[in-house]
């Protein structure tokens, strides 16, 4: 008897996470331009992307948006 096992890895998507930067004392600093900096993350879902972005930046995350693949 032969068994075939197929393992599907959860697909990852690209997310852009905007964050509030901090000053040297650790307090949130306003952006002069009004545009928040961002990091791009590959994750399973938006919640995972938000957690990873917070771990990377150490800042509070303002928004998370999924980046869609461009249509050909």
N, C-alpha and C positions, 0 to 999 in steps of 0.2 A: 504494500500500500504506500502510495506517495502522497505527501502533504505539501501543498503549496501555500505559503504564507506571504501575504502582501502587506507591507507596512507603509502606510501613508504618513509622510511627515506633514505637520501642519504648515500650510502655506503662509509665507510672510508677505507683508505688504509694506510699502514705504509710507511713512508719516512725517509730517513737518510739525514740530513742537515749538511754539513761541514761548519764551520765558521772560520773567522780569529779572534783569541783572541786579547784582548787589554791589554796593560800594565797598571800600576796603574794610569798613567796620561791620559788614554783614547786613546792612540795611538795604531794602529795595531802593533803587535809584530811578528817577524818571528818565525817560528817553527824550532827548532834545528834539529829535526828528519825528517822534510820534510812532515810529516803527520799531516793534520789538524784535530783538535778535531771535534766531531760531537754530535748531539742530534738526537734521534729518535722520530718522531712525527706521530700521527694518524690524518689524515685530508682527506677532500674530494678530493683534487687535489694538485699538486705540488706548485701552487701559494699560496694556503692557508697554506701549510706546511712551505713555506718560510717565510710568514708573522708571523706565530706563532713562528718559530724558532728565528726570529729576536726579537720578543717581549720577549722571554724567555732569550736569551743570551745578547741582547743589542749590538751584533756584526754584522758586515756585513756577509752575507751568501755567501759562495763561490760556492757551488753546492748543488743540491737537486736530490736525486735518489730514485726511487720507489723500495721498497723491495717486491719481489715476494714471494708467498707462495711456499714452497718446494714441489716438486712433490712426491707423495707417491710411 
